[in-house]
Amino acid sequence: MMRGIKIVALKEIRDSLRDRRTVMNTLLMGPILGPLLFIGMLTLITQKEVDKAQETLHIPVVNESLAPSLINFLELQGVVVEQPPADPEQAIRDELHSVIIRIAEDYPEKWRAGQPATVEVIADASQREISTTLARVKLLLNGYSSQIGSLRLQLRGVDPQLMRAVDVRDIDLSTPESRGALILAMLPYFIMITLFVGSMSVAIDTTAGEKERQSLEPLLINPVPRWEIMTGKLTATTLFSLASLVLTLMAFVIFVGLIPASNLNFELNIDWNLAARFWYITAPVALVAAALLTTIAAFAKSFREAQSYMSMIILIPMLPSLWLFINPVKAETWMMWIPLLSQNLLVNQHIRAESVPVLWEVISIVSTLALGLLLAISAARLYQRSKLIFSN
């Protein structure tokens, strides 16, 4: 029995390795390009935020002569006050400036009367690239307002502490690892996609591809039970998925060090030990992906038709990751019985450097393997139906 499975598996692996398209999609494009793009994007974003937080603010100020004390405060904080454009609103719409400060005409009168004087901050909040600059400008203006308010109370013999009815103190229990987990929230998504993409080309080629080439019928003529042939094909497909997973995790471990995490006070806790944990947690998904994709591909009569089916099936590994990204939930034991969802939760728990019960990992692995075996049995039964095998 094992000999038939081994022969078919080795035959499919050899044929797949000869196909440049399969090698590119399974072992290069997905495992290497995906993590590289992901890490590259994070590196650019974090470096850009660091640069914006440290760069000198150049802020045009309208009517700066009406508030010399405010202008002096801003310059002491390192702000370069520039001449304003003729039409501040249009300048913001044209993205000539990110933020413009406008001092109201009645600012001097209200200032002398001890009333709140109006200072307008003109910006387009829909422009995501100005969020850091806008936050820095508002922080400076609020700091100036608090400083002047305290001085006014002191001049009137009033303790400024009376204005603070409640002393709110932030106690942040987050760790550098948990803050880094926010950055890597989409890592489980990439792992799940890799497992499906890694087996997609092989699953299509070993079923729909062979029917299109009319090489499946001669294979079935051999005196080997059809379920052994299917098991051999599933074995090859699963191995390619696992290989893709290994390469992806290796790429993440290598490339994650390129992100300037220390500059933003978080830590990306991904090393070889953690990658090994990710592997044994998510490896059972390879069987689910191989069996599911092989089952779907068995209904197609050609390679192109099978690819059209896969474009919709690939949404399956995306759903748990997107749902957790939109609606974060606390991991519970019952969730470990749900394949794909449990892997997403466990990977996130490990990224946050939180303790994970061994029982959760066992339940996740067992339930996922059980689903994979059920799908594999379903795929094997399909090979008993001649209508789904023979293309003519």
N, C-alpha and C positions, 0 to 999 in steps of 0.2 A: 504493500500500500504506500509506504513512505517513498519507495523508489519511483513510483509514477509521479507523485507530487513533486519530488526533487527534480526529476527530469524536465517536467513542464515548467517549473519555476526557473531553473537555470536557462532553459530555452528562451523564456520571456525576458529575463534579465539581459541575456546576451543580445537579443534582438533590439531591446530598448537602448542599450548602450551604443549600438551601431547607428541609431537614429539621432542625428545632430539636433533635431528639433526637440526631442524628448530630453536629451542631456541639457540643452540650453534652458528649457522651461523648468525642469525638475531640479537640476543641480547647480544652476548658475543664476538665472534671472530672479527666481523667487528667493532662494536662500541668501544670496549675496546682495542683489540690487535692492530688495525690499528693506533689509536692515540698514544698508548704506544710506538710502534715501531718508529713512526715518531718523537715523542719528544725525545725518547732515542737516535735516530740517530743524531738529531740536537744537543743534549747535548754533545754527544761524540765529534762531529766535533768542536763545539765552544770551549769546554774545551781543546781539542788538540791544537787548534789555539792559545789559551791563553798561554798554556804551552810552545809552540814553540816560541812565541813572547817574553817570559820572561826567557827562559832557556839560560844558558851560551853557547856561540858558541865555539865549538872545531873544529878548521880548520887546516888541514895540509897545510903547505906552502913549496913549492919546491923552492930551492935556496934562502932561507930566509936571508942568509948572504949578499946577493947582495943589499938588501934594508933595512938597519937597521932602517932608519927613519920611513918607512912604518910599519915595525914590531912593533916598539915602539908605534906608533899611534894605531894600532890594540889592543895591550895589554892594553893601557890606556882606551880603550873603553870596556874592559872586555873580549876580545877574548883570548881564550887559544890556542896558536900556538903549533901545534903538528908536530912531525916528519912525513915527507911524505912517502908514500909507494914507492916501487921500480918502479911500473908501475901505474901512477895515473889514466890513462884512464881505465885500466882494473879494478882497485879498484872501480871506479865509476860504471862500468857496473855490477860488482859483488855486488854493494850496500854496500860495506864496509864503504864508506864515502858518505855523501850527497853532499858536496862541497869541492873542493881542489883549492887552489890558487897556480899558478905557475908564478914565476918572470922570465922574459926573460933574456938570457945570456948577452945581450947588454944593460941591464937596467942601470948599472953604467955609461957607456959612454954617453948614451942619457940624463941621469939625469944631468951630469956635463955640457953637452952642452946646457942644457935648452930646450931639445926637449921632446916630449911626449914619456915616457918610457912605455914599454908594460908589462901589468900584465894580465895574463890569468885566467879566472874563469872557472874551469872544473866542469861540472855538467850535469846531464841528466834531461832536462826540462820536459820530459814526465812523470817523477815521481811526482805525485801531492803532495806527502807528504813533498817534499823538497821546495815547492814554498815559504813558509815563510822564511826559512833559506836562500835561494838564494837571496830573496829580501833584507834581512838584510845585507848580505855580500856586495851586489852591492851598497847599500846605504852608507855603511862605506867607500868603495873604492871611490865612487863619492865625498863623503864629504872630504876625504883626498886630492883628486885631486883639488877640489875647494880651499881648504885651502892653499896648496902649490902654486897654480896659483896666488892667491891673494898676497902672500908673495913675489913672484918673481916680480910682477908688482910694489909693494911698494918699493922694493930695487932699481928698475930702475926709481923711481920717477914718476910712473904712477898710477893714481887713479884707483883702481880695479873696481870702479863703471862704468868706461868707457866700460867695457866688457858687461855691462847689458844695451843693447840698448832698451829693453822693460822690464818693471817691471810687471811681471804677478802675479796677486794675485787671489787666489781662494776664492770665496764667496759661501760657501756651504749653500744652503737654505733647505737642508734636515733636518728632525726632527728625534728624536729617534724612533718615531712611523713609519715614512716612511722607515727608515733603517731597522727596524724590519720587515716591510712588505716584504722586499727582502728575509728574512729568511723564512717567512711563505707564500711564493709565491705559494706553492703547497697545501695550506690549502683548497682552493675551490675544488681542485681535490678530496681530501679525503672526503669532504662533499658530492659531487655529487656521488661518488662511493658508499658511505654509503647508500644513498637513494635508489640506484638500488639494491645493495646487500641485504639491509634490506627487500626488498619486493620479492626478487628472489625466495627463497625457498617456501614462502607462495603462490606466483603466480603459481609456477609449481605444488605444491601439490594440490591446489584447482581446477586445470584443468586437466593437463596431469596425475597427480597422481590419481585423482578420476576415470579417464577413465581407467587407468591401473588396479585399484582395482575393476572396474565395479560397483562403488557406485554412479556414476553420473546419470545413467539412472533412478534408483529409486527416486532420488531427483527431477528429471524433471517430474515425473509422478504426483507429488503433484499439486493441483489446484492453482498454483501460476504462474503468468506470468514469462516467462524465463528472461525477462530483470530485474525483481526484484531479481531473483536468482543471475544473473551476478552482479547486483549492490551490493548485500550483500557480494559477494566474493571480489569485488573491495574494498568495505569498509574495510573489514578485512585486505586485502593486504596493503591498504594505511595506516591503523593504525599501522601495524608492521613497515612500512617504517618510519613513523613519530617517533615511539618509538626508532627505531635505530638512527634516527637523534638526538633525545634528549640525548641519552646516549653518542653519539659521541661528541657532543658539551660539555657535562658535563666533559667528559674525557679530552678534550683539555683544558678547564678552569683549571682543577685540575693539569694536568701534565705540563702545560706550565711554571708554576712557577719553575720547576726543571732546566730550561735552564739558565746558568749563563750569562744573557743578559747584565747586567751592566758592566761586564768586557770588553765587546767589544763595548761599547758606543752605544747601541741600546735598544729599548724598545719593548717588545711584548705586544701590547695593546689588551689583551683578558681577559675580565672579564665577570661576569654574565649578565650585561646589554648588552654587545656586543654580547654575545652568544644568548640572546633573539632576538636581531635584526637579527642575522644570521638565526635563526629559522623561523621567519615569512617571511624572504626574500626567503628562499629555500624550505619552506614547500610545496608550490604548485608543486614542482618537484616530490613530493611523489605520487601525483595523476597521473602525466605523466608516472612515472616509473611503477606504479602498472598497469595502463591501457595498456601500451606498452608490458610489460612482460606477462600479462595475455593474450593479443591478440596473441603473439608469441607462448606461451605455448599451446593455444587452437588448434594449428595445429599439435601438437605432439601427438603420440599415447601412449607414455610411458614416465616415469620420466627421464630415461636416454636420450631419444631423445630430450626432452625439455632442458635438461642441455647442450646438444651439441649446441643447438640454442643460449642459453644464453651466451655462451663463446664469441660469435661474437657481440651480442647486447650490452654487457658490454662495448664495445669500444665507444659507443655513448656518455656517460657522460665524457669520457676521452678526446675527441677531442677538445672541447672548452678550457679546462684547458691547454692542451699541446700546442694548437695554441697560446694562450696568453703568455705561458711561453717562446716559441720560438720567437714570434713576438708581443711584448707588444704594445698596442695601447691605445690612449686616449679615455676614455669613452665618448660617444655621445648619444643623445636622441634616435636616430633611432636604436641603438644597444639594447635598452631596450625592443624592440619588439621581440627579438630573444630569446626564452627560452633556458636555460642552459648557454648561453653566458652572458646574462644579470645578472644572479646570480653570475657568476664568477667575473664580473666587479664590482658589488655592494659589494661583500664580500671584494675584494681587496681595494675598496675605504674606507670601514669602518676600515679595518686593518691599513690603512695609516692615520687614524683619520682625513680624509678629509670630508668636508661637502657634503652630498648627497641630491640632490633635491628630495622632496617628490614625485614629479611627476614621477621621474624615478622608484621609488619603486612601485608606483601604476601601471605604465605601465607594469613593469616586472611581477608583481603578476597577473594582469588581462590577459596578453598574455599567460602566462604559464598555468593558470587555463583554458583558452579557449582551448588550445591545449590538456590539460588533458581531458576535457569534450568531445572533438571530438574523442579522442582515446577511451574513455569509451563508447561512442555511437557505435563506430566501434566494440568494443569487445562485446557489448550487442547484436548487430546484428548477430554476429557469432553464438550465441546460438540459433538462429532461423534456422540454417542450420544443419540438422540432420547428414550430412556426417562428419561434424567436431566434433560432439558430441559423437556419438556411436562408440565404438572401434571395434565392429564386424560388 
